[in-house]
Amino acid sequence: MVQLDETLMMLKDLTDAKGIPGNEREAREVMKKYISSYANEITTDGIGSLIAKKDGQADGPKVMIAGHLDEVGFMVTNIDDRGFVRFQTVGGWWSQVMLAQRVTIVTSNGDTVTGVIGSKPPHILSPEARKKPVDIKDMFVDIGATSKEEAKAWGVSPGDMIVPYFEFTVMKNEKHLLAKAWDNRIGCAVAIDVLKNLQKENHPNVVYSVGAVQEEVGLRGAKTAAYQIEPDIGFALDVGIAGDTPGVTEKEALGKMGKGPQIVVYDASMVSHKGLRDFVTGIADELQIPYQFEAIPGGGTDAGSIHLTKTGVPSLAITIPTRYIHSHAGILHRDDYENTVKLLTEVVKRLDWDTVNKIKFD
């Protein structure tokens, strides 16, 4: 068994935390625990996004770096007479990754109930049925209850969150890290470590590391947090798609694990700010930090909300290529994480007013 160092312990705690959109308290408390000693002030916005402020130059530009606290999951909608739990997806799911997977229901009083998304054995399926994906609306969670009353006695009720279950694992290749909720606790980890790196730096700005809520259902927490902060520059830190597995073509995804952070040039929520993008890649080239370009026409990041705040904020999404996102478990590369932290730290150190105004107005 691999001995977890300080970084791996933080990543384990972040990914183990349970928190679907609208239920991010546990993940927020973990992020708060790790970031508090690096921040001058910790606040939240009105819907629960964590905002950790670190003062550099008090009258310098405001730099917002945001990961999102929420993970894709499910919500209890009904319990049938036999005690089976019906649910609603919260965030984007593909039905084929859901059947027979273990989940955890968190009740209103904080208790947990283990369940599994039920599936039919192949022995009773017709050849035609075996080829047809099961509709999500027909799925249910089996928690071992024998009646609706028993399930309710355990505290299960409509509105409870249902979270994918998976144990944080350092794989045989110790650079490969396997866990649930990389989307997007890894972005929160980057935001923590950037503040940590700035502890002894006299940076020419004020940095706001944000754990945003409800990204998976519409980039909501980044919108409210950015409205509160009023940033001059914004970064969204998220997972990207690793296209280095069988069956994925370069037309679908260019990213490869271990080849550096992804600089997102375009996604469904935003066209990246060219001046900021060129500034970031210029620093990466100068310091020989590897990076990749990515375009994600079928998804968005919190930068999509940040860049539309008030009169507009130059923004960029930087992502970490991750396999199997929006499923029970994903894999990412530790080097990509560390290079993202290194790059963003160096970027922040250079964002004085002259540089920000040049990015904005050139």
SENUKE-339441 format. One record per residue (C-alpha): x, y, z; residue in three letters; residue number from 1; chain. Coordinates in nm, 2 decimals, decimal comma, always signed. Example, Ala and Ser with C-alpha at 12.3 -4.5 7.8 and 13.67 -1.06 7.14 Angstrom:
! residues 2
pt x->+1,23&y->-0,45&z->+0,78&r->ALA&k->1&c->A
pt x->+1,37&y->-0,11&z->+0,71&r->SER&k->2&c->A
***
This chain:
! residues 362
pt x->+0,00&y->+0,00&z->+0,00&r->MET&k->1&c->A
pt x->+0,13&y->+0,34&z->-0,10&r->VAL&k->2&c->A
pt x->+0,21&y->+0,58&z->+0,19&r->GLN&k->3&c->A
pt x->+0,01&y->+0,90&z->+0,13&r->LEU&k->4&c->A
pt x->+0,21&y->+1,22&z->+0,14&r->ASP&k->5&c->A
pt x->+0,07&y->+1,56&z->+0,23&r->GLU&k->6&c->A
pt x->-0,06&y->+1,63&z->-0,12&r->THR&k->7&c->A
pt x->-0,21&y->+1,29&z->-0,17&r->LEU&k->8&c->A
pt x->-0,38&y->+1,31&z->+0,17&r->MET&k->9&c->A
pt x->-0,54&y->+1,64&z->+0,07&r->MET&k->10&c->A
pt x->-0,65&y->+1,49&z->-0,26&r->LEU&k->11&c->A
pt x->-0,80&y->+1,19&z->-0,09&r->LYS&k->12&c->A
pt x->-0,99&y->+1,41&z->+0,16&r->ASP&k->13&c->A
pt x->-1,13&y->+1,63&z->-0,12&r->LEU&k->14&c->A
pt x->-1,24&y->+1,35&z->-0,34&r->THR&k->15&c->A
pt x->-1,38&y->+1,14&z->-0,06&r->ASP&k->16&c->A
pt x->-1,61&y->+1,42&z->+0,05&r->ALA&k->17&c->A
pt x->-1,97&y->+1,39&z->-0,06&r->LYS&k->18&c->A
pt x->-2,12&y->+1,69&z->-0,24&r->GLY&k->19&c->A
pt x->-2,36&y->+1,70&z->-0,54&r->ILE&k->20&c->A
pt x->-2,49&y->+2,04&z->-0,66&r->PRO&k->21&c->A
pt x->-2,68&y->+2,22&z->-0,39&r->GLY&k->22&c->A
pt x->-2,53&y->+1,99&z->-0,12&r->ASN&k->23&c->A
pt x->-2,16&y->+2,10&z->-0,11&r->GLU&k->24&c->A
pt x->-2,12&y->+2,15&z->+0,26&r->ARG&k->25&c->A
pt x->-1,89&y->+1,86&z->+0,33&r->GLU&k->26&c->A
pt x->-1,66&y->+1,94&z->+0,04&r->ALA&k->27&c->A
pt x->-1,66&y->+2,30&z->+0,14&r->ARG&k->28&c->A
pt x->-1,55&y->+2,22&z->+0,49&r->GLU&k->29&c->A
pt x->-1,26&y->+2,01&z->+0,36&r->VAL&k->30&c->A
pt x->-1,15&y->+2,29&z->+0,13&r->MET&k->31&c->A
pt x->-1,18&y->+2,54&z->+0,41&r->LYS&k->32&c->A
pt x->-0,97&y->+2,32&z->+0,64&r->LYS&k->33&c->A
pt x->-0,68&y->+2,30&z->+0,39&r->TYR&k->34&c->A
pt x->-0,69&y->+2,66&z->+0,27&r->ILE&k->35&c->A
pt x->-0,76&y->+2,86&z->+0,59&r->SER&k->36&c->A
pt x->-0,40&y->+2,89&z->+0,70&r->SER&k->37&c->A
pt x->-0,31&y->+3,05&z->+0,36&r->TYR&k->38&c->A
pt x->-0,59&y->+3,31&z->+0,35&r->ALA&k->39&c->A
pt x->-0,64&y->+3,64&z->+0,51&r->ASN&k->40&c->A
pt x->-1,01&y->+3,61&z->+0,50&r->GLU&k->41&c->A
pt x->-1,27&y->+3,33&z->+0,44&r->ILE&k->42&c->A
pt x->-1,62&y->+3,41&z->+0,33&r->THR&k->43&c->A
pt x->-1,90&y->+3,26&z->+0,13&r->THR&k->44&c->A
pt x->-2,15&y->+3,39&z->-0,12&r->ASP&k->45&c->A
pt x->-2,52&y->+3,37&z->-0,07&r->GLY&k->46&c->A
pt x->-2,55&y->+3,01&z->-0,21&r->ILE&k->47&c->A
pt x->-2,25&y->+2,86&z->-0,05&r->GLY&k->48&c->A
pt x->-1,94&y->+2,91&z->-0,26&r->SER&k->49&c->A
pt x->-1,62&y->+2,94&z->-0,05&r->LEU&k->50&c->A
pt x->-1,41&y->+3,25&z->-0,11&r->ILE&k->51&c->A
pt x->-1,06&y->+3,25&z->+0,03&r->ALA&k->52&c->A
pt x->-0,89&y->+3,59&z->+0,00&r->LYS&k->53&c->A
pt x->-0,51&y->+3,64&z->+0,01&r->LYS&k->54&c->A
pt x->-0,38&y->+4,00&z->+0,02&r->ASP&k->55&c->A
pt x->-0,07&y->+4,09&z->-0,18&r->GLY&k->56&c->A
pt x->-0,08&y->+4,45&z->-0,29&r->GLN&k->57&c->A
pt x->-0,40&y->+4,59&z->-0,15&r->ALA&k->58&c->A
pt x->-0,47&y->+4,82&z->-0,44&r->ASP&k->59&c->A
pt x->-0,36&y->+4,57&z->-0,70&r->GLY&k->60&c->A
pt x->-0,59&y->+4,39&z->-0,94&r->PRO&k->61&c->A
pt x->-0,83&y->+4,12&z->-0,82&r->LYS&k->62&c->A
pt x->-0,75&y->+3,77&z->-0,95&r->VAL&k->63&c->A
pt x->-1,01&y->+3,50&z->-0,91&r->MET&k->64&c->A
pt x->-0,91&y->+3,14&z->-0,94&r->ILE&k->65&c->A
pt x->-1,20&y->+2,90&z->-0,92&r->ALA&k->66&c->A
pt x->-1,25&y->+2,53&z->-0,89&r->GLY&k->67&c->A
pt x->-1,60&y->+2,39&z->-0,82&r->HIS&k->68&c->A
pt x->-1,70&y->+2,19&z->-0,52&r->LEU&k->69&c->A
pt x->-1,98&y->+1,99&z->-0,66&r->ASP&k->70&c->A
pt x->-1,97&y->+1,65&z->-0,82&r->GLU&k->71&c->A
pt x->-2,22&y->+1,48&z->-1,05&r->VAL&k->72&c->A
pt x->-2,46&y->+1,26&z->-0,86&r->GLY&k->73&c->A
pt x->-2,83&y->+1,19&z->-0,80&r->PHE&k->74&c->A
pt x->-3,12&y->+1,30&z->-0,58&r->MET&k->75&c->A
pt x->-3,39&y->+1,09&z->-0,42&r->VAL&k->76&c->A
pt x->-3,73&y->+1,17&z->-0,57&r->THR&k->77&c->A
pt x->-3,95&y->+0,88&z->-0,44&r->ASN&k->78&c->A
pt x->-3,95&y->+0,56&z->-0,25&r->ILE&k->79&c->A
pt x->-4,18&y->+0,28&z->-0,37&r->ASP&k->80&c->A
pt x->-4,39&y->+0,05&z->-0,15&r->ASP&k->81&c->A
pt x->-4,11&y->-0,22&z->-0,16&r->ARG&k->82&c->A
pt x->-3,85&y->+0,02&z->-0,04&r->GLY&k->83&c->A
pt x->-3,67&y->+0,08&z->-0,37&r->PHE&k->84&c->A
pt x->-3,55&y->+0,44&z->-0,42&r->VAL&k->85&c->A
pt x->-3,62&y->+0,63&z->-0,74&r->ARG&k->86&c->A
pt x->-3,39&y->+0,92&z->-0,83&r->PHE&k->87&c->A
pt x->-3,31&y->+1,22&z->-1,05&r->GLN&k->88&c->A
pt x->-2,97&y->+1,27&z->-1,20&r->THR&k->89&c->A
pt x->-2,80&y->+1,59&z->-1,09&r->VAL&k->90&c->A
pt x->-2,54&y->+1,68&z->-1,35&r->GLY&k->91&c->A
pt x->-2,47&y->+1,50&z->-1,68&r->GLY&k->92&c->A
pt x->-2,47&y->+1,12&z->-1,68&r->TRP&k->93&c->A
pt x->-2,45&y->+0,86&z->-1,95&r->TRP&k->94&c->A
pt x->-2,68&y->+0,56&z->-1,86&r->SER&k->95&c->A
pt x->-2,42&y->+0,30&z->-1,95&r->GLN&k->96&c->A
pt x->-2,19&y->+0,40&z->-1,67&r->VAL&k->97&c->A
pt x->-2,45&y->+0,38&z->-1,40&r->MET&k->98&c->A
pt x->-2,60&y->+0,02&z->-1,36&r->LEU&k->99&c->A
pt x->-2,48&y->-0,20&z->-1,08&r->ALA&k->100&c->A
pt x->-2,27&y->+0,08&z->-0,93&r->GLN&k->101&c->A
pt x->-2,25&y->+0,14&z->-0,55&r->ARG&k->102&c->A
pt x->-2,38&y->+0,47&z->-0,42&r->VAL&k->103&c->A
pt x->-2,42&y->+0,64&z->-0,08&r->THR&k->104&c->A
pt x->-2,74&y->+0,82&z->+0,02&r->ILE&k->105&c->A
pt x->-2,69&y->+1,11&z->+0,27&r->VAL&k->106&c->A
pt x->-3,00&y->+1,17&z->+0,48&r->THR&k->107&c->A
pt x->-3,11&y->+1,51&z->+0,61&r->SER&k->108&c->A
pt x->-2,96&y->+1,43&z->+0,96&r->ASN&k->109&c->A
pt x->-2,62&y->+1,34&z->+0,80&r->GLY&k->110&c->A
pt x->-2,65&y->+0,96&z->+0,83&r->ASP&k->111&c->A
pt x->-2,54&y->+0,75&z->+0,53&r->THR&k->112&c->A
pt x->-2,72&y->+0,46&z->+0,37&r->VAL&k->113&c->A
pt x->-2,54&y->+0,23&z->+0,12&r->THR&k->114&c->A
pt x->-2,71&y->+0,13&z->-0,19&r->GLY&k->115&c->A
pt x->-2,66&y->-0,01&z->-0,54&r->VAL&k->116&c->A
pt x->-2,82&y->+0,09&z->-0,87&r->ILE&k->117&c->A
pt x->-3,01&y->-0,22&z->-0,96&r->GLY&k->118&c->A
pt x->-2,97&y->-0,41&z->-1,28&r->SER&k->119&c->A
pt x->-3,13&y->-0,72&z->-1,43&r->LYS&k->120&c->A
pt x->-2,92&y->-1,03&z->-1,47&r->PRO&k->121&c->A
pt x->-2,84&y->-1,12&z->-1,83&r->PRO&k->122&c->A
pt x->-3,00&y->-1,46&z->-1,79&r->HIS&k->123&c->A
pt x->-3,35&y->-1,31&z->-1,81&r->ILE&k->124&c->A
pt x->-3,28&y->-1,06&z->-2,09&r->LEU&k->125&c->A
pt x->-3,38&y->-1,13&z->-2,45&r->SER&k->126&c->A
pt x->-3,10&y->-1,09&z->-2,71&r->PRO&k->127&c->A
pt x->-3,27&y->-0,76&z->-2,82&r->GLU&k->128&c->A
pt x->-3,28&y->-0,63&z->-2,46&r->ALA&k->129&c->A
pt x->-2,91&y->-0,70&z->-2,40&r->ARG&k->130&c->A
pt x->-2,83&y->-0,46&z->-2,69&r->LYS&k->131&c->A
pt x->-3,05&y->-0,18&z->-2,57&r->LYS&k->132&c->A
pt x->-2,93&y->+0,07&z->-2,30&r->PRO&k->133&c->A
pt x->-3,15&y->+0,10&z->-2,00&r->VAL&k->134&c->A
pt x->-3,32&y->+0,44&z->-1,97&r->ASP&k->135&c->A
pt x->-3,22&y->+0,64&z->-1,66&r->ILE&k->136&c->A
pt x->-3,59&y->+0,70&z->-1,58&r->LYS&k->137&c->A
pt x->-3,63&y->+0,32&z->-1,53&r->ASP&k->138&c->A
pt x->-3,34&y->+0,28&z->-1,28&r->MET&k->139&c->A
pt x->-3,36&y->+0,26&z->-0,91&r->PHE&k->140&c->A
pt x->-3,14&y->+0,23&z->-0,60&r->VAL&k->141&c->A
pt x->-3,16&y->-0,08&z->-0,38&r->ASP&k->142&c->A
pt x->-3,08&y->+0,00&z->-0,02&r->ILE&k->143&c->A
pt x->-3,18&y->-0,33&z->+0,12&r->GLY&k->144&c->A
pt x->-3,51&y->-0,20&z->+0,26&r->ALA&k->145&c->A
pt x->-3,82&y->-0,42&z->+0,25&r->THR&k->146&c->A
pt x->-4,08&y->-0,14&z->+0,25&r->SER&k->147&c->A
pt x->-4,13&y->+0,23&z->+0,21&r->LYS&k->148&c->A
pt x->-4,17&y->+0,26&z->+0,59&r->GLU&k->149&c->A
pt x->-3,84&y->+0,09&z->+0,66&r->GLU&k->150&c->A
pt x->-3,66&y->+0,32&z->+0,42&r->ALA&k->151&c->A
pt x->-3,82&y->+0,62&z->+0,58&r->LYS&k->152&c->A
pt x->-3,73&y->+0,49&z->+0,93&r->ALA&k->153&c->A
pt x->-3,37&y->+0,49&z->+0,81&r->TRP&k->154&c->A
pt x->-3,41&y->+0,86&z->+0,73&r->GLY&k->155&c->A
pt x->-3,43&y->+0,83&z->+0,35&r->VAL&k->156&c->A
pt x->-3,66&y->+1,09&z->+0,20&r->SER&k->157&c->A
pt x->-3,71&y->+1,29&z->-0,12&r->PRO&k->158&c->A
pt x->-3,44&y->+1,55&z->-0,17&r->GLY&k->159&c->A
pt x->-3,16&y->+1,35&z->-0,01&r->ASP&k->160&c->A
pt x->-2,84&y->+1,35&z->-0,22&r->MET&k->161&c->A
pt x->-2,71&y->+1,02&z->-0,37&r->ILE&k->162&c->A
pt x->-2,33&y->+1,02&z->-0,42&r->VAL&k->163&c->A
pt x->-2,12&y->+0,78&z->-0,62&r->PRO&k->164&c->A
pt x->-1,90&y->+0,56&z->-0,40&r->TYR&k->165&c->A
pt x->-1,53&y->+0,50&z->-0,49&r->PHE&k->166&c->A
pt x->-1,21&y->+0,47&z->-0,28&r->GLU&k->167&c->A
pt x->-0,92&y->+0,71&z->-0,36&r->PHE&k->168&c->A
pt x->-0,65&y->+0,49&z->-0,50&r->THR&k->169&c->A
pt x->-0,29&y->+0,55&z->-0,60&r->VAL&k->170&c->A
pt x->-0,24&y->+0,31&z->-0,89&r->MET&k->171&c->A
pt x->+0,06&y->+0,08&z->-0,96&r->LYS&k->172&c->A
pt x->+0,20&y->+0,36&z->-1,17&r->ASN&k->173&c->A
pt x->+0,21&y->+0,60&z->-0,88&r->GLU&k->174&c->A
pt x->+0,17&y->+0,90&z->-1,10&r->LYS&k->175&c->A
pt x->-0,18&y->+0,78&z->-1,19&r->HIS&k->176&c->A
pt x->-0,45&y->+0,87&z->-0,93&r->LEU&k->177&c->A
pt x->-0,79&y->+0,70&z->-0,94&r->LEU&k->178&c->A
pt x->-1,09&y->+0,86&z->-0,75&r->ALA&k->179&c->A
pt x->-1,44&y->+0,98&z->-0,77&r->LYS&k->180&c->A
pt x->-1,51&y->+1,35&z->-0,80&r->ALA&k->181&c->A
pt x->-1,20&y->+1,46&z->-0,97&r->TRP&k->182&c->A
pt x->-1,46&y->+1,68&z->-1,15&r->ASP&k->183&c->A
pt x->-1,39&y->+1,90&z->-0,98&r->ASN&k->184&c->A
pt x->-1,21&y->+1,86&z->-0,65&r->ARG&k->185&c->A
pt x->-0,88&y->+1,87&z->-0,84&r->ILE&k->186&c->A
pt x->-0,96&y->+2,23&z->-0,94&r->GLY&k->187&c->A
pt x->-1,02&y->+2,31&z->-0,57&r->CYS&k->188&c->A
pt x->-0,69&y->+2,15&z->-0,49&r->ALA&k->189&c->A
pt x->-0,51&y->+2,37&z->-0,74&r->VAL&k->190&c->A
pt x->-0,67&y->+2,68&z->-0,59&r->ALA&k->191&c->A
pt x->-0,55&y->+2,57&z->-0,24&r->ILE&k->192&c->A
pt x->-0,20&y->+2,50&z->-0,35&r->ASP&k->193&c->A
pt x->-0,16&y->+2,83&z->-0,55&r->VAL&k->194&c->A
pt x->-0,24&y->+3,02&z->-0,22&r->LEU&k->195&c->A
pt x->+0,01&y->+2,80&z->-0,04&r->LYS&k->196&c->A
pt x->+0,28&y->+2,88&z->-0,30&r->ASN&k->197&c->A
pt x->+0,21&y->+3,25&z->-0,26&r->LEU&k->198&c->A
pt x->+0,27&y->+3,25&z->+0,12&r->GLN&k->199&c->A
pt x->+0,62&y->+3,39&z->+0,09&r->LYS&k->200&c->A
pt x->+0,56&y->+3,59&z->-0,23&r->GLU&k->201&c->A
pt x->+0,49&y->+3,96&z->-0,25&r->ASN&k->202&c->A
pt x->+0,24&y->+3,93&z->-0,53&r->HIS&k->203&c->A
pt x->+0,12&y->+4,25&z->-0,69&r->PRO&k->204&c->A
pt x->-0,25&y->+4,17&z->-0,66&r->ASN&k->205&c->A
pt x->-0,53&y->+4,03&z->-0,44&r->VAL&k->206&c->A
pt x->-0,60&y->+3,66&z->-0,50&r->VAL&k->207&c->A
pt x->-0,94&y->+3,50&z->-0,44&r->TYR&k->208&c->A
pt x->-0,93&y->+3,12&z->-0,44&r->SER&k->209&c->A
pt x->-1,29&y->+3,00&z->-0,48&r->VAL&k->210&c->A
pt x->-1,47&y->+2,67&z->-0,43&r->GLY&k->211&c->A
pt x->-1,78&y->+2,73&z->-0,64&r->ALA&k->212&c->A
pt x->-2,11&y->+2,55&z->-0,60&r->VAL&k->213&c->A
pt x->-2,35&y->+2,42&z->-0,85&r->GLN&k->214&c->A
pt x->-2,12&y->+2,42&z->-1,16&r->GLU&k->215&c->A
pt x->-2,26&y->+2,10&z->-1,29&r->GLU&k->216&c->A
pt x->-2,61&y->+2,24&z->-1,32&r->VAL&k->217&c->A
pt x->-2,53&y->+2,57&z->-1,49&r->GLY&k->218&c->A
pt x->-2,21&y->+2,74&z->-1,36&r->LEU&k->219&c->A
pt x->-2,41&y->+2,90&z->-1,09&r->ARG&k->220&c->A
pt x->-2,18&y->+2,95&z->-0,79&r->GLY&k->221&c->A
pt x->-1,90&y->+3,10&z->-1,01&r->ALA&k->222&c->A
pt x->-2,16&y->+3,36&z->-1,12&r->LYS&k->223&c->A
pt x->-2,26&y->+3,47&z->-0,77&r->THR&k->224&c->A
pt x->-1,90&y->+3,45&z->-0,63&r->ALA&k->225&c->A
pt x->-1,77&y->+3,66&z->-0,92&r->ALA&k->226&c->A
pt x->-2,04&y->+3,92&z->-0,86&r->TYR&k->227&c->A
pt x->-1,93&y->+3,94&z->-0,50&r->GLN&k->228&c->A
pt x->-1,56&y->+3,96&z->-0,58&r->ILE&k->229&c->A
pt x->-1,57&y->+4,18&z->-0,89&r->GLU&k->230&c->A
pt x->-1,25&y->+4,03&z->-1,03&r->PRO&k->231&c->A
pt x->-1,02&y->+4,19&z->-1,29&r->ASP&k->232&c->A
pt x->-0,89&y->+3,86&z->-1,42&r->ILE&k->233&c->A
pt x->-1,06&y->+3,52&z->-1,39&r->GLY&k->234&c->A
pt x->-0,94&y->+3,16&z->-1,41&r->PHE&k->235&c->A
pt x->-1,16&y->+2,85&z->-1,40&r->ALA&k->236&c->A
pt x->-0,97&y->+2,53&z->-1,30&r->LEU&k->237&c->A
pt x->-1,14&y->+2,21&z->-1,40&r->ASP&k->238&c->A
pt x->-1,09&y->+1,87&z->-1,55&r->VAL&k->239&c->A
pt x->-1,06&y->+1,82&z->-1,92&r->GLY&k->240&c->A
pt x->-1,11&y->+1,52&z->-2,14&r->ILE&k->241&c->A
pt x->-0,82&y->+1,28&z->-2,18&r->ALA&k->242&c->A
pt x->-0,85&y->+1,14&z->-2,53&r->GLY&k->243&c->A
pt x->-0,57&y->+0,88&z->-2,49&r->ASP&k->244&c->A
pt x->-0,79&y->+0,57&z->-2,44&r->THR&k->245&c->A
pt x->-0,90&y->+0,31&z->-2,69&r->PRO&k->246&c->A
pt x->-1,20&y->+0,42&z->-2,90&r->GLY&k->247&c->A
pt x->-1,14&y->+0,80&z->-2,86&r->VAL&k->248&c->A
pt x->-1,01&y->+0,98&z->-3,17&r->THR&k->249&c->A
pt x->-0,82&y->+1,30&z->-3,18&r->GLU&k->250&c->A
pt x->-1,13&y->+1,46&z->-3,35&r->LYS&k->251&c->A
pt x->-1,31&y->+1,39&z->-3,03&r->GLU&k->252&c->A
pt x->-1,04&y->+1,49&z->-2,77&r->ALA&k->253&c->A
pt x->-0,68&y->+1,59&z->-2,81&r->LEU&k->254&c->A
pt x->-0,57&y->+1,58&z->-2,45&r->GLY&k->255&c->A
pt x->-0,33&y->+1,32&z->-2,31&r->LYS&k->256&c->A
pt x->-0,25&y->+1,24&z->-1,95&r->MET&k->257&c->A
pt x->+0,10&y->+1,35&z->-1,84&r->GLY&k->258&c->A
pt x->+0,14&y->+1,61&z->-2,12&r->LYS&k->259&c->A
pt x->+0,06&y->+1,91&z->-1,91&r->GLY&k->260&c->A
pt x->-0,24&y->+2,13&z->-1,83&r->PRO&k->261&c->A
pt x->-0,49&y->+2,20&z->-2,11&r->GLN&k->262&c->A
pt x->-0,54&y->+2,56&z->-2,22&r->ILE&k->263&c->A
pt x->-0,91&y->+2,58&z->-2,33&r->VAL&k->264&c->A
pt x->-0,94&y->+2,79&z->-2,64&r->VAL&k->265&c->A
pt x->-1,31&y->+2,74&z->-2,69&r->TYR&k->266&c->A
pt x->-1,60&y->+2,57&z->-2,52&r->ASP&k->267&c->A
pt x->-1,98&y->+2,60&z->-2,52&r->ALA&k->268&c->A
pt x->-1,97&y->+2,86&z->-2,25&r->SER&k->269&c->A
pt x->-1,70&y->+3,09&z->-2,36&r->MET&k->270&c->A
pt x->-1,44&y->+3,19&z->-2,63&r->VAL&k->271&c->A
pt x->-1,12&y->+3,22&z->-2,42&r->SER&k->272&c->A
pt x->-0,97&y->+3,57&z->-2,39&r->HIS&k->273&c->A
pt x->-0,69&y->+3,59&z->-2,65&r->LYS&k->274&c->A
pt x->-0,47&y->+3,83&z->-2,45&r->GLY&k->275&c->A
pt x->-0,49&y->+3,63&z->-2,13&r->LEU&k->276&c->A
pt x->-0,44&y->+3,30&z->-2,32&r->ARG&k->277&c->A
pt x->-0,13&y->+3,43&z->-2,49&r->ASP&k->278&c->A
pt x->+0,01&y->+3,57&z->-2,16&r->PHE&k->279&c->A
pt x->-0,04&y->+3,23&z->-1,99&r->VAL&k->280&c->A
pt x->+0,12&y->+3,03&z->-2,27&r->THR&k->281&c->A
pt x->+0,41&y->+3,27&z->-2,30&r->GLY&k->282&c->A
pt x->+0,49&y->+3,21&z->-1,93&r->ILE&k->283&c->A
pt x->+0,46&y->+2,84&z->-1,98&r->ALA&k->284&c->A
pt x->+0,70&y->+2,86&z->-2,28&r->ASP&k->285&c->A
pt x->+0,94&y->+3,07&z->-2,08&r->GLU&k->286&c->A
pt x->+0,95&y->+2,83&z->-1,79&r->LEU&k->287&c->A
pt x->+0,93&y->+2,52&z->-2,00&r->GLN&k->288&c->A
pt x->+0,61&y->+2,40&z->-1,84&r->ILE&k->289&c->A
pt x->+0,43&y->+2,16&z->-2,07&r->PRO&k->290&c->A
pt x->+0,08&y->+2,24&z->-2,18&r->TYR&k->291&c->A
pt x->-0,18&y->+2,13&z->-2,44&r->GLN&k->292&c->A
pt x->-0,46&y->+2,32&z->-2,62&r->PHE&k->293&c->A
pt x->-0,81&y->+2,20&z->-2,60&r->GLU&k->294&c->A
pt x->-1,15&y->+2,28&z->-2,74&r->ALA&k->295&c->A
pt x->-1,47&y->+2,14&z->-2,58&r->ILE&k->296&c->A
pt x->-1,77&y->+2,23&z->-2,79&r->PRO&k->297&c->A
pt x->-2,00&y->+2,01&z->-2,58&r->GLY&k->298&c->A
pt x->-1,93&y->+2,15&z->-2,24&r->GLY&k->299&c->A
pt x->-1,84&y->+2,46&z->-2,04&r->GLY&k->300&c->A
pt x->-1,65&y->+2,57&z->-1,73&r->THR&k->301&c->A
pt x->-1,70&y->+2,83&z->-1,46&r->ASP&k->302&c->A
pt x->-1,50&y->+3,07&z->-1,68&r->ALA&k->303&c->A
pt x->-1,83&y->+3,10&z->-1,88&r->GLY&k->304&c->A
pt x->-1,99&y->+3,27&z->-1,58&r->SER&k->305&c->A
pt x->-1,69&y->+3,46&z->-1,46&r->ILE&k->306&c->A
pt x->-1,62&y->+3,64&z->-1,79&r->HIS&k->307&c->A
pt x->-1,97&y->+3,78&z->-1,81&r->LEU&k->308&c->A
pt x->-1,96&y->+3,95&z->-1,46&r->THR&k->309&c->A
pt x->-2,07&y->+4,31&z->-1,47&r->LYS&k->310&c->A
pt x->-1,88&y->+4,48&z->-1,75&r->THR&k->311&c->A
pt x->-1,68&y->+4,17&z->-1,84&r->GLY&k->312&c->A
pt x->-1,37&y->+3,99&z->-1,71&r->VAL&k->313&c->A
pt x->-1,08&y->+3,85&z->-1,92&r->PRO&k->314&c->A
pt x->-1,10&y->+3,48&z->-1,83&r->SER&k->315&c->A
pt x->-0,94&y->+3,15&z->-1,92&r->LEU&k->316&c->A
pt x->-1,02&y->+2,79&z->-1,84&r->ALA&k->317&c->A
pt x->-0,72&y->+2,57&z->-1,75&r->ILE&k->318&c->A
pt x->-0,80&y->+2,20&z->-1,72&r->THR&k->319&c->A
pt x->-0,63&y->+1,88&z->-1,62&r->ILE&k->320&c->A
pt x->-0,68&y->+1,59&z->-1,87&r->PRO&k->321&c->A
pt x->-0,88&y->+1,32&z->-1,69&r->THR&k->322&c->A
pt x->-1,01&y->+0,98&z->-1,81&r->ARG&k->323&c->A
pt x->-1,37&y->+0,87&z->-1,75&r->TYR&k->324&c->A
pt x->-1,52&y->+1,19&z->-1,62&r->ILE&k->325&c->A
pt x->-1,89&y->+1,20&z->-1,52&r->HIS&k->326&c->A
pt x->-1,87&y->+0,84&z->-1,40&r->SER&k->327&c->A
pt x->-1,80&y->+0,67&z->-1,07&r->HIS&k->328&c->A
pt x->-1,42&y->+0,71&z->-1,10&r->ALA&k->329&c->A
pt x->-1,17&y->+0,89&z->-1,31&r->GLY&k->330&c->A
pt x->-0,79&y->+0,88&z->-1,36&r->ILE&k->331&c->A
pt x->-0,55&y->+1,18&z->-1,38&r->LEU&k->332&c->A
pt x->-0,18&y->+1,22&z->-1,38&r->HIS&k->333&c->A
pt x->-0,01&y->+1,38&z->-1,08&r->ARG&k->334&c->A
pt x->+0,24&y->+1,57&z->-1,30&r->ASP&k->335&c->A
pt x->-0,04&y->+1,75&z->-1,48&r->ASP&k->336&c->A
pt x->-0,18&y->+1,86&z->-1,14&r->TYR&k->337&c->A
pt x->+0,16&y->+1,98&z->-1,02&r->GLU&k->338&c->A
pt x->+0,24&y->+2,16&z->-1,35&r->ASN&k->339&c->A
pt x->-0,10&y->+2,33&z->-1,33&r->THR&k->340&c->A
pt x->-0,02&y->+2,46&z->-0,98&r->VAL&k->341&c->A
pt x->+0,32&y->+2,57&z->-1,09&r->LYS&k->342&c->A
pt x->+0,19&y->+2,75&z->-1,40&r->LEU&k->343&c->A
pt x->-0,09&y->+2,93&z->-1,23&r->LEU&k->344&c->A
pt x->+0,14&y->+3,04&z->-0,94&r->THR&k->345&c->A
pt x->+0,38&y->+3,20&z->-1,18&r->GLU&k->346&c->A
pt x->+0,10&y->+3,36&z->-1,38&r->VAL&k->347&c->A
pt x->-0,05&y->+3,52&z->-1,06&r->VAL&k->348&c->A
pt x->+0,30&y->+3,65&z->-0,95&r->LYS&k->349&c->A
pt x->+0,31&y->+3,85&z->-1,28&r->ARG&k->350&c->A
pt x->-0,04&y->+4,00&z->-1,28&r->LEU&k->351&c->A
pt x->+0,02&y->+4,36&z->-1,18&r->ASP&k->352&c->A
pt x->-0,19&y->+4,65&z->-1,31&r->TRP&k->353&c->A
pt x->+0,03&y->+4,73&z->-1,61&r->ASP&k->354&c->A
pt x->+0,01&y->+4,36&z->-1,72&r->THR&k->355&c->A
pt x->-0,37&y->+4,34&z->-1,66&r->VAL&k->356&c->A
pt x->-0,44&y->+4,66&z->-1,85&r->ASN&k->357&c->A
pt x->-0,22&y->+4,54&z->-2,14&r->LYS&k->358&c->A
pt x->-0,42&y->+4,21&z->-2,14&r->ILE&k->359&c->A
pt x->-0,75&y->+4,40&z->-2,13&r->LYS&k->360&c->A
pt x->-0,69&y->+4,67&z->-2,38&r->PHE&k->361&c->A
pt x->-0,43&y->+4,55&z->-2,63&r->ASP&k->362&c->A
***
